[in-house]
């Protein structure tokens, strides 16, 4: 029980980045469906998190999307946004994340502005609109360099196991 409390405390006090091990421990998604490579910044006061995904040309979906002009599929961008939102939930509700909850993506309102290509670094900033034990609403901006490539509002549910 002490270890669980220590882990909750360390998440609650996060003010900078996460290690890849911490990311993999928090997110239910794993390789090859893990789309966050690193957490760049955690801003507890503003309830926001900034994450990065290195877009590699070796990803299998580029074989069919599109072979002569590979573009990162929009659904992958939305999934990366959802994963950034789960990491934000972990910062806001650290005690809940230790219970390994199940996350359900609900309503998504998104706008795609520019394509993302292999070699790009996709930077995702998730901001908390509202997060409670059983769900949340986040606004997420995806950027490549200084250009906004997508924006979304994500509504998600959280089911705490044995609750």
N, C-alpha and C positions, 0 to 999 in steps of 0.2 A: 504494500500500500504506500509506503514511503517513496518508492521509486516512481509510482504514478503521480504522486504529488510533486516530486522534483521535476518530472517531465512537463507537467502542467505549468509549473512556475517558470521553467525555462522558456516555454512558448509564450507565456504571458509577458515576459520581459524582453521578447525579441525586439530589437531596435535596428538591426542591420540586415544581414543576409542569412540564408539557410544553406546548410551543406546539402550536397546531392543525397546523402544518406537520410537527412531529415526530410527532404522532399519526398523521397521514396517511402519513408515510414508514414507520412501523413496521407499522401494520395493513394486512393484505392487502385488507380490505373498504374500499370507497370509496362515496361518495354514489351512490345514495340508501340504501345499506346500511351506512353508517357511523353507529354509535349511541353514540359517545363524543364529546361536544362539548369537554370539557376534563378535564385531570388536575388535581385539587385538591391532592393531597398524595402524596408518595412517602416511605415510611418504610423505608429500606434495612435498618436494624437489625431491625425487626419483619418484614421482607419482606412489606410490604403496600403497596397503592396505592389511592387513593380517586379516583374519576372521577365526572363528572356528565353527564347527558343531559337537555337541555331538551325536554320533551314538548310539541310544537307541534300545535295542532289542524289544521294544514295537511297533516299526514302523510297519504298516500294511503290507508293501511290503515284510517283512521278512517271512511272512506266506507262500509265494509261491516262494521265492528267497533265499535260498533254505531251506525247512523246517528242514532238518537234518544237514545242514551246512550253516547257514545264512551268506550271503555276500551282502554288500551294492551294489545295481545295479549301473553299470557304468553311466546310464542315470541320476541317482540322483547326482552322482559326477559332471557330466557336468552341470546340473542345478545349483548346489551349486556354481560352478565356474562362471556361468553366473550371479548369484545373487551377488557374490563378485565383478564382473565387473561392475554391475549397481551401487553398492556402490562407486566404484572408479570413475565412471562417475559423481556421485553426488558431489564428492570432487573436481573434475576437472572443472565441469560445474554446480556449485550450483544454478545459476539463472534458468537454464533450468529445473532442477529437481523439482522446485516449481510449474512448469506448468503441472506436472503429465504426462510426456511423455509416449508413448507406445514404448516398446522395442521389436525388432525382432532379434532373433538369426539367423545368416546367416551361413557362412562356419565355420566348427569346424574341426581342425586337432588335434587329441588326441592320446596319448599313455598311456595305463594302464600297470603298472609295478607290482603291488602287490594288493591282495584283502584287502578290508576294512571290519571289523567285528563289530558286536554289542559290545559296551563298548569302542571302539576306539574314539579318538578325532581327527577329520579330520581338519587339518589346511590348509587354502587356501590363497596363496599369489598371488594377481593379480598385474601385472605391466603394465603400459601404454606403448604401442608401438606408438599409435596415437589415440587421441580422438578429434573429432570435434563436432559441434552442432548436426549433423545428423547421427553420428555413431562413431564407434571406433574399434580398434584392441587391444586386451590384450593378454598377455602371463600369464598363470595361472599355478602354481605348487600346487599340493595337497600332503600333507604329513601326516603321522601318526608317531609321535615321530620324529626321525631323518631320517626316510625312506621316499623317494619319492614314492608315490603310483600311481600318474598320472600327466601328463603334457598336456597342451592344448594351442593352439592359437585360440582365439575366435574372429570372426568378427561379429559385430552387427550393426543394424540400429536403429535410434531413430526418431520417429515421434512426433514432438511437436504438441500438440492439438491446433487447430485453427491457424496453421501456414501454 
